[in-house]
């Protein structure tokens, strides 16, 4: 068995994967909930299967991962300005910040990169594709799972587009690059997302997306995505911006790892 196989099997050792994204600082700055890196990592406990952050953040919080039962570490390698106010850029940018070997040195178990489609300048997309191909080859050399997070964007909207046709397009495009996993926007409906899963070559983790109106709505969205074929979930603001992130992590784990209905899982937060 290769190092790649071992790492992937560890990520899915509890069935569906539960990942917490903490790398927002590279694209959005110190958002509420992740201002203090050490505190937010401690708050997650061992409920998630993996935490996603930059190699720099990994070095800051590494003492939380000395235990045998610690979550795996997924390193963010790149950045883009998709989430910046739409008036702040003309064409948009994409930049590779870290090499895979830097993630390895920081203790990562996998790496993740963006594929941004829809910027005004096609040269940016071309550069993005070239960098992903290079990172994929380097990840293979180290036996590291390589995750692509494809985003369909429009200049006038400071977020990714979640329409089924757009998500299906970028997911298939990302699949053709050869990742081990995809991290994809949930389309908002089970039928549409099932078609995205069918059109993709790699197992899909959903992106948690923007903050929802309430915790139950969020847990139901996760359940729908898993029922539609997602192999796991990646969550961010809906967890660490909730009123009780530790209880939310526990509730999410119940939904993802044990298949508990969202209505039952939410009760665990109310005790």
SERO-4910 file (N, C-alpha, C, O; in steps of 0.05 Angstrom, whole numbers):
BEGIN
 pado doro    nc1    nc2    nc3   cac1   cac2   cac3    cc1    cc2    cc3    oc1    oc2    oc3
  Unk    A     17    -24      0      0      0      0     18     25      0     37     27     15
  Unk    A     11     44    -17     26     69    -19     19     89      3     -2     86     16
  Unk    A     37    108      7     31    130     26      5    144     19    -10    152     37
  Unk    A      0    147     -7    -25    160    -15    -49    144     -6    -68    156      5
  Unk    A    -49    118    -10    -71    101     -1    -75    102     29    -98    104     39
  Unk    A    -53    101     44    -55    102     73    -68    128     83    -85    127    100
  Unk    A    -60    150     71    -70    176     80   -100    178     73   -116    189     89
  Unk    A   -108    169     49   -136    171     41   -153    153     59   -175    161     67
  Unk    A   -143    129     65   -159    111     82   -162    122    111   -182    118    124
  Unk    A   -141    136    120   -143    149    146   -165    171    146   -180    174    165
  Unk    A   -166    187    124   -185    208    122   -213    198    123   -231    210    134
  Unk    A   -218    174    111   -245    163    110   -248    139    129   -264    121    125
  Unk    A   -232    138    150   -232    115    168   -259    113    183   -266     92    193
  Unk    A   -274    135    186   -300    134    199   -323    136    179   -345    144    186
  Unk    A   -317    128    154   -338    128    133   -336    154    118   -317    158    102
  Unk    A   -355    172    122   -354    198    109   -335    216    124   -331    214    148
  Unk    A   -322    234    109   -302    252    121   -314    278    131   -331    290    117
  Unk    A   -304    287    154   -312    312    166   -287    330    169   -269    323    184
  Unk    A   -286    351    153   -263    369    152   -271    397    160   -292    406    152
  Unk    A   -254    410    176   -260    438    184   -239    456    169   -215    452    172
  Unk    A   -249    475    154   -232    494    140   -225    518    158   -243    531    168
  Unk    A   -199    523    161   -190    545    178   -171    563    163   -156    579    175
  Unk    A   -171    561    137   -151    575    120   -162    601    109   -150    612     91
  Unk    A   -184    611    119   -197    635    108   -179    660    111   -182    679     96
  Unk    A   -160    660    130   -143    683    134   -127    691    109   -121    714    105
  Unk    A   -121    671     92   -105    676     68   -121    690     47   -109    703     29
  Unk    A   -147    689     48   -164    702     28   -182    723     39   -191    741     25
  Unk    A   -189    721     65   -208    740     77   -198    754    102   -212    772    113
  Unk    A   -174    748    111   -163    761    135   -174    747    160   -184    725    159
  Unk    A   -171    761    183   -178    749    209   -208    751    214   -217    768    230
  Unk    A   -223    733    202   -252    733    206   -259    727    235   -244    714    250
  Unk    A   -283    736    243   -292    730    270   -294    699    273   -306    685    256
  Unk    A   -282    689    294   -282    661    300   -255    648    295   -250    627    307
  Unk    A   -239    660    279   -212    649    274   -190    669    280   -167    666    271
  Unk    A   -196    690    295   -176    710    301   -153    697    317   -129    703    311
  Unk    A   -159    679    335   -139    665    351   -136    637    342   -153    620    348
  Unk    A   -115    631    327   -112    605    314   -111    582    335   -123    561    331
  Unk    A    -96    586    356    -92    565    376   -119    558    390   -125    535    393
  Unk    A   -134    578    397   -159    573    411   -179    559    393   -193    540    403
  Unk    A   -182    567    368   -202    554    351   -194    525    345   -212    508    343
  Unk    A   -169    519    342   -160    491    338   -166    474    362   -176    452    359
  Unk    A   -161    484    386   -166    469    410   -196    464    413   -205    443    422
  Unk    A   -213    483    404   -242    481    406   -253    458    390   -273    446    397
  Unk    A   -239    451    368   -249    430    350   -247    402    362   -263    385    356
  Unk    A   -228    399    380   -224    372    392   -217    351    371   -204    357    351
  Unk    A   -226    327    376   -221    305    357   -246    297    341   -247    276    328
  Unk    A   -266    315    341   -290    309    325   -285    308    295   -294    290    282
  Unk    A   -270    328    284   -265    327    255   -244    306    248   -227    298    265
  Unk    A   -245    296    224   -225    278    214   -200    293    205   -178    282    205
  Unk    A   -203    318    197   -181    334    188   -187    363    191   -210    372    191
  Unk    A   -165    379    194   -167    408    195   -152    419    171   -130    409    164
  Unk    A   -163    439    158   -150    451    134   -140    479    141   -155    496    150
  Unk    A   -114    483    136   -102    509    142    -77    513    126    -69    494    112
  Unk    A    -64    536    128    -39    540    113    -16    528    128    -18    523    152
  Unk    A      6    522    114     30    512    128     39    531    151     49    522    171
  Unk    A     36    557    147     44    576    168     27    572    193     38    573    215
  Unk    A      1    569    189    -16    564    212    -11    537    225    -12    535    250
  Unk    A     -4    517    209      3    491    220     26    493    240     25    480    261
  Unk    A     46    509    233     69    512    251     61    526    277     73    520    298
  Unk    A     42    544    276     33    559    300     19    540    319     21    543    344
  Unk    A      3    521    309    -15    505    326     -5    476    327    -21    458    336
  Unk    A     19    470    320     28    442    317     26    426    343     23    401    342
  Unk    A     28    439    366     28    424    391      1    410    396     -1    392    413
  Unk    A    -20    418    381    -46    406    384    -48    379    369    -69    366    370
  Unk    A    -27    372    355    -28    348    337     -7    327    345      0    310    328
  Unk    A      2    327    369     21    307    378      8    281    387     21    261    388
  Unk    A    -18    282    392    -33    259    401    -38    239    378    -41    247    355
  Unk    A    -40    214    385    -45    193    365    -73    197    352    -77    190    329
  Unk    A    -92    208    367   -119    212    357   -124    240    345   -147    247    341
  Unk    A   -103    255    341   -107    282    330   -118    280    301   -113    261    287
  Unk    A   -133    301    293   -143    302    266   -120    303    246    -97    312    253
  Unk    A   -125    295    222   -105    298    200   -103    327    193   -120    344    201
  Unk    A    -82    334    177    -77    362    170    -77    365    139    -63    350    125
  Unk    A    -93    383    130    -94    389    101    -84    417     97    -94    436    109
  Unk    A    -64    420     80    -50    446     76    -61    460     52    -61    449     30
  Unk    A    -69    485     55    -76    502     33    -51    513     20    -33    524     33
  Unk    A    -48    510     -7    -24    519    -21    -27    545    -35     -6    558    -41
  Unk    A    -51    555    -40    -54    578    -58    -75    597    -48    -88    593    -27
  Unk    A    -79    619    -63    -99    639    -56   -110    652    -81    -99    650   -103
  Unk    A   -133    666    -78   -145    681    -99   -162    703    -86   -165    703    -62
  Unk    A   -172    722   -102   -187    744    -90   -217    742    -97   -230    763   -101
  Unk    A   -227    718   -100   -255    713   -106   -273    726    -86   -294    737    -94
  Unk    A   -266    726    -61   -284    735    -40   -281    765    -33   -295    775    -15
  Unk    A   -262    778    -45   -259    806    -40   -282    822    -53   -295    812    -72
  Unk    A   -289    845    -42   -310    862    -53   -306    864    -84   -284    870    -93
  Unk    A   -327    859    -99   -325    858   -128   -314    883   -140   -303    882   -162
  Unk    A   -316    906   -127   -306    931   -138   -276    934   -134   -265    953   -145
  Unk    A   -264    916   -120   -236    919   -113   -216    908   -134   -192    912   -132
  Unk    A   -227    895   -155   -209    885   -175   -222    886   -203   -246    886   -205
  Unk    A   -205    886   -224   -215    886   -251   -215    858   -263   -235    849   -274
  Unk    A   -193    844   -260   -190    818   -273   -189    795   -252   -195    772   -259
  Unk    A   -182    801   -228   -178    780   -208   -150    769   -209   -136    772   -229
  Unk    A   -142    755   -188   -115    743   -188   -117    715   -176   -135    708   -161
  Unk    A    -97    699   -183    -93    673   -171    -63    670   -166    -47    678   -183
  Unk    A    -56    660   -143    -27    658   -136    -22    632   -121    -35    626   -101
  Unk    A     -1    617   -129      8    594   -114     28    605    -93     48    617   -100
  Unk    A     22    600    -67     38    611    -45     58    591    -34     80    599    -27
  Unk    A     51    566    -33     68    545    -21     73    522    -41     56    517    -58
  Unk    A     95    509    -38    101    484    -52     92    460    -35     90    463    -10
  Unk    A     88    438    -48     79    414    -33    100    407    -11     93    399     11
  Unk    A    125    409    -18    146    401      1    145    418     26    153    409     48
  Unk    A    136    443     24    134    460     48    111    450     65    113    451     90
  Unk    A     89    440     53     67    428     68     77    403     82     69    398    105
  Unk    A     93    387     68    104    363     80    121    369    105    118    357    126
  Unk    A    138    389    102    155    397    124    139    407    148    147    404    171
  Unk    A    115    419    142     99    430    164     82    408    177     69    413    197
  Unk    A     82    384    166     67    361    178     41    354    165     25    339    177
  Unk    A     36    365    141     10    361    128      7    332    119     27    318    113
  Unk    A    -18    323    117    -25    296    107    -38    297     80    -41    276     67
  Unk    A    -45    321     70    -57    325     44    -54    354     37    -48    371     54
  Unk    A    -59    361     11    -57    389      3    -82    396    -14    -94    378    -26
  Unk    A    -90    421    -13   -113    430    -28   -107    456    -43    -91    473    -34
  Unk    A   -118    458    -67   -114    481    -85   -140    490    -97   -159    474   -100
  Unk    A   -141    515   -106   -164    526   -120   -161    522   -150   -139    522   -161
  Unk    A   -184    518   -164   -186    522   -193   -207    543   -197   -231    537   -193
  Unk    A   -200    567   -205   -218    589   -208   -225    594   -237   -207    600   -253
  Unk    A   -250    590   -244   -259    593   -272   -279    616   -274   -298    617   -259
  Unk    A   -274    634   -293   -292    656   -297   -281    684   -294   -295    704   -298
  Unk    A   -255    686   -287   -242    712   -285   -242    725   -313   -243    711   -333
  Unk    A   -239    751   -314   -240    765   -339   -217    759   -358   -220    762   -382
  Unk    A   -194    752   -347   -170    747   -363   -165    717   -364   -159    705   -344
  Unk    A   -167    706   -388   -162    677   -392   -134    669   -384   -129    645   -378
  Unk    A   -115    687   -385    -88    681   -378    -85    672   -349    -68    656   -342
  Unk    A   -103    683   -332   -102    676   -304   -111    647   -301    -99    632   -285
  Unk    A   -132    639   -315   -141    611   -315   -119    592   -325   -115    571   -314
  Unk    A   -106    601   -347    -84    584   -358    -62    581   -337    -51    558   -334
  Unk    A    -54    602   -324    -34    601   -303    -42    582   -281    -27    566   -271
  Unk    A    -68    585   -273    -79    569   -251    -77    539   -259    -68    523   -242
  Unk    A    -84    532   -283    -83    504   -292    -54    494   -292    -49    471   -283
  Unk    A    -36    510   -301     -8    502   -301      3    497   -273     17    477   -268
  Unk    A     -5    514   -254      4    510   -227     -8    486   -214      5    472   -198
  Unk    A    -33    480   -220    -46    456   -209    -33    430   -220    -29    411   -205
  Unk    A    -26    430   -245    -13    407   -257     14    403   -244     22    380   -239
  Unk    A     28    424   -239     54    422   -226     51    412   -197     66    395   -188
  Unk    A     32    423   -182     27    414   -155     18    385   -154     26    370   -136
  Unk    A      2    377   -173     -7    349   -174     16    330   -177     17    309   -163
  Unk    A     35    336   -194     58    319   -198     76    318   -173     86    297   -165
  Unk    A     79    341   -160     95    342   -136     82    326   -113     95    312    -98
  Unk    A     55    329   -111     41    314    -90     43    284    -95     46    269    -75
  Unk    A     43    276   -119     46    247   -126     73    237   -117     76    215   -108
  Unk    A     94    254   -121    121    246   -112    122    241    -82    138    224    -73
  Unk    A    107    255    -67    107    253    -38     85    234    -27     84    229     -3
  Unk    A     69    223    -45     47    205    -36     26    221    -21     13    209     -3
  Unk    A     22    246    -28      3    263    -14    -23    265    -29    -23    271    -53
  Unk    A    -46    261    -16    -72    266    -30    -73    295    -40    -67    313    -26
  Unk    A    -82    297    -65    -83    323    -78   -113    330    -82   -127    316    -96
  Unk    A   -122    353    -70   -150    361    -71   -152    386    -87   -137    405    -83
  Unk    A   -171    387   -106   -177    411   -121   -204    422   -112   -223    407   -110
  Unk    A   -205    448   -108   -229    462   -101   -238    480   -124   -229    503   -126
  Unk    A   -255    470   -143   -262    485   -166   -284    506   -160   -303    499   -147
  Unk    A   -281    530   -170   -300    551   -165   -307    565   -192   -289    571   -208
  Unk    A   -333    568   -196   -342    584   -219   -349    611   -209   -367    614   -192
  Unk    A   -336    632   -220   -340    659   -210   -349    678   -231   -346    673   -255
  Unk    A   -361    700   -222   -367    723   -240   -357    748   -227   -358    750   -202
  Unk    A   -347    766   -242   -334    790   -231   -352    806   -213   -343    816   -192
  Unk    A   -378    807   -219   -396    824   -204   -406    811   -178   -419    824   -162
  Unk    A   -399    786   -173   -408    772   -149   -384    763   -133   -366    749   -143
  Unk    A   -382    771   -107   -359    765    -91   -362    738    -77   -360    736    -53
  Unk    A   -367    718    -93   -369    690    -83   -371    672   -108   -372    682   -130
  Unk    A   -371    646   -103   -373    627   -125   -402    622   -133   -420    625   -116
  Unk    A   -407    614   -158   -434    609   -168   -441    580   -162   -425    562   -166
  Unk    A   -465    576   -151   -473    549   -142   -495    537   -159   -507    517   -151
  Unk    A   -500    548   -183   -519    536   -201   -509    509   -211   -485    506   -215
  Unk    A   -527    490   -215   -519    463   -221   -501    462   -246   -481    448   -246
  Unk    A   -509    475   -268   -493    474   -293   -465    484   -288   -446    472   -299
  Unk    A   -462    505   -273   -435    517   -268   -418    498   -251   -395    493   -257
  Unk    A   -430    487   -230   -416    470   -212   -408    444   -226   -386    434   -222
  Unk    A   -426    433   -243   -420    409   -258   -397    414   -277   -379    397   -280
  Unk    A   -397    437   -290   -376    443   -309   -348    444   -296   -329    431   -305
  Unk    A   -346    460   -274   -320    463   -262   -311    438   -248   -287    432   -246
  Unk    A   -330    422   -238   -323    396   -225   -312    377   -245   -292    363   -239
  Unk    A   -324    376   -269   -313    358   -289   -286    368   -299   -268    352   -304
  Unk    A   -283    394   -303   -258    405   -311   -236    398   -291   -214    390   -298
  Unk    A   -242    401   -265   -223    395   -244   -216    365   -244   -193    357   -240
  Unk    A   -237    348   -249   -232    319   -250   -212    312   -271   -195    294   -266
  Unk    A   -212    325   -293   -194    319   -315   -165    325   -309   -147    316   -322
  Unk    A   -161    342   -289   -133    349   -281   -120    326   -265    -96    323   -264
  Unk    A   -137    309   -253   -126    285   -239   -123    287   -209   -104    276   -198
  Unk    A   -142    301   -195   -140    302   -166   -149    276   -153   -162    259   -166
  Unk    A   -142    272   -128   -152    249   -113   -179    254   -100   -195    236    -96
  Unk    A   -185    280    -95   -210    289    -84   -218    316    -95   -200    331   -103
  Unk    A   -244    321    -96   -254    348   -103   -268    360    -79   -280    346    -63
  Unk    A   -266    386    -77   -281    401    -56   -299    420    -71   -290    440    -83
  Unk    A   -326    415    -71   -344    427    -90   -367    441    -76   -376    432    -54
  Unk    A   -377    462    -87   -401    476    -77   -425    457    -79   -428    443    -98
  Unk    A   -441    458    -58   -467    444    -59   -486    461    -75   -488    485    -70
  Unk    A   -501    448    -93   -518    463   -111   -545    472    -98   -559    489   -110
  Unk    A   -551    461    -75   -576    469    -61   -599    450    -65   -620    453    -53
  Unk    A   -595    431    -83   -616    411    -87   -603    384    -92   -582    382   -105
  Unk    A   -616    363    -83   -605    336    -83   -602    325   -112   -582    313   -118
  Unk    A   -622    330   -129   -621    320   -156   -598    334   -172   -583    320   -186
  Unk    A   -596    360   -169   -574    374   -183   -547    365   -173   -529    361   -190
  Unk    A   -544    362   -147   -517    354   -137   -511    325   -145   -487    319   -150
  Unk    A   -531    308   -146   -526    280   -155   -515    280   -183   -498    263   -189
  Unk    A   -524    298   -200   -514    299   -227   -485    309   -228   -470    301   -246
  Unk    A   -477    326   -209   -450    335   -207   -432    311   -199   -410    307   -211
  Unk    A   -441    296   -179   -426    272   -171   -422    252   -194   -400    241   -197
  Unk    A   -443    248   -209   -442    229   -231   -422    238   -253   -410    221   -266
  Unk    A   -420    264   -257   -403    274   -278   -374    277   -270   -357    284   -287
  Unk    A   -367    273   -245   -340    277   -235   -325    250   -232   -338    229   -228
  Unk    A   -299    251   -235   -283    227   -233   -273    220   -205   -268    197   -198
  Unk    A   -271    241   -188   -260    238   -161   -282    240   -140   -302    254   -145
  Unk    A   -278    228   -117   -297    231    -95   -299    261    -88   -280    276    -89
  Unk    A   -323    268    -80   -329    297    -75   -334    302    -45   -349    288    -32
  Unk    A   -321    323    -35   -326    335     -9   -341    361    -15   -333    376    -33
  Unk    A   -362    367      0   -375    392     -6   -363    415     10   -351    411     31
  Unk    A   -365    439     -1   -356    463     13   -379    473     30   -402    474     21
  Unk    A   -373    480     55   -394    489     73   -408    514     65   -431    518     71
  Unk    A   -394    532     51   -406    556     40   -411    578     60   -401    577     82
  Unk    A   -428    598     52   -433    621     69   -448    613     95   -460    591     96
  Unk    A   -448    631    114   -463    626    139   -493    624    134   -505    640    120
  Unk    A   -505    602    144   -534    598    141   -549    612    163   -537    623    182
  Unk    A   -576    613    160   -592    628    178   -594    615    206   -598    629    226
  Unk    A   -592    588    207   -593    575    233   -578    548    231   -572    538    209
  Unk    A   -572    536    254   -557    512    255   -571    488    243   -558    471    229
  Unk    A   -597    486    247   -612    463    236   -612    464    206   -609    443    193
  Unk    A   -615    487    194   -614    490    165   -587    480    154   -586    467    134
  Unk    A   -566    487    168   -540    479    160   -537    448    161   -526    436    142
  Unk    A   -545    436    183   -542    408    186   -559    393    166   -551    372    156
  Unk    A   -582    403    159   -599    391    138   -586    392    111   -587    373     96
  Unk    A   -572    414    105   -557    417     80   -535    396     79   -531    383     58
  Unk    A   -521    391    101   -500    371    101   -512    343     96   -501    327     80
  Unk    A   -534    337    109   -547    311    106   -556    307     77   -552    286     65
  Unk    A   -568    328     64   -577    326     37   -553    321     18   -555    305     -1
  Unk    A   -531    334     23   -507    331      6   -496    302      8   -489    290    -12
  Unk    A   -495    292     32   -485    265     37   -504    244     24   -495    225     12
  Unk    A   -530    249     26   -549    231     14   -548    232    -17   -556    213    -31
  Unk    A   -537    254    -28   -536    258    -57   -510    247    -68   -505    249    -93
  Unk    A   -492    235    -51   -468    223    -62   -442    235    -53   -421    226    -61
  Unk    A   -443    256    -37   -418    268    -26   -403    248     -8   -416    233      7
  Unk    A   -377    247    -11   -361    229      6   -353    241     32   -342    228     49
  Unk    A   -360    267     36   -353    280     61   -360    310     59   -370    319     38
  Unk    A   -354    324     80   -361    352     81   -338    369     92   -322    359    108
  Unk    A   -336    393     82   -317    412     93   -332    437    103   -348    448     87
  Unk    A   -329    444    128   -344    466    139   -325    487    150   -303    481    158
  Unk    A   -335    512    151   -319    534    162   -335    552    180   -339    546    204
  Unk    A   -345    574    169   -359    594    184   -384    584    199   -390    593    221
  Unk    A   -398    565    187   -422    554    200   -415    539    225   -432    533    242
  Unk    A   -389    532    229   -381    518    253   -368    539    272   -378    543    294
  Unk    A   -346    551    264   -331    568    283   -343    596    287   -332    611    303
  Unk    A   -364    602    272   -379    627    278   -406    621    292   -422    639    296
  Unk    A   -410    595    299   -435    588    313   -432    597    343   -410    603    352
  Unk    A   -454    597    357   -453    605    385   -436    586    402   -424    595    422
  Unk    A   -436    561    396   -421    541    411   -406    522    391   -416    501    385
  Unk    A   -383    531    381   -369    515    361   -363    486    370   -363    468    353
  Unk    A   -356    482    395   -350    455    404   -375    437    403   -372    414    394
  Unk    A   -398    448    410   -423    432    408   -431    428    379   -442    407    372
  Unk    A   -426    448    363   -433    445    334   -415    424    321   -425    408    305
  Unk    A   -390    423    329   -372    402    318   -382    375    326   -381    356    310
  Unk    A   -391    372    350   -402    346    359   -427    339    344   -430    316    335
  Unk    A   -445    358    339   -469    353    324   -463    345    295   -476    327    284
  Unk    A   -444    359    283   -437    353    255   -425    324    254   -432    309    236
  Unk    A   -409    318    273   -397    291    274   -419    270    276   -417    248    263
  Unk    A   -440    275    291   -462    256    294   -476    252    267   -483    230    259
  Unk    A   -480    274    252   -493    272    226   -476    258    205   -485    240    191
  Unk    A   -450    265    205   -432    255    184   -423    226    190   -424    209    173
  Unk    A   -414    221    215   -402    196    222   -422    174    230   -417    151    226
  Unk    A   -444    183    242   -464    164    252   -490    164    238   -507    147    243
  Unk    A   -494    182    219   -519    183    204   -543    192    221   -566    186    213
  Unk    A   -538    206    243   -560    215    260   -576    237    244   -563    254    233
  Unk    A   -602    236    244   -618    258    231   -611    285    243   -606    287    267
  Unk    A   -611    306    226   -605    333    236   -622    341    259   -612    355    278
  Unk    A   -648    334    259   -666    342    281   -657    330    307   -662    342    329
  Unk    A   -646    306    306   -636    293    331   -609    305    339   -603    309    362
  Unk    A   -592    310    319   -565    320    324   -566    347    337   -550    354    355
  Unk    A   -586    364    328   -588    391    339   -594    390    369   -587    409    383
  Unk    A   -608    370    378   -614    367    406   -590    364    424   -590    372    447
  Unk    A   -568    353    413   -544    350    428   -531    377    435   -515    379    453
  Unk    A   -539    398    420   -528    425    425   -545    439    446   -537    460    456
  Unk    A   -568    428    452   -586    442    470   -585    431    499   -599    441    516
  Unk    A   -569    410    503   -567    398    530   -548    414    548   -544    407    571
***
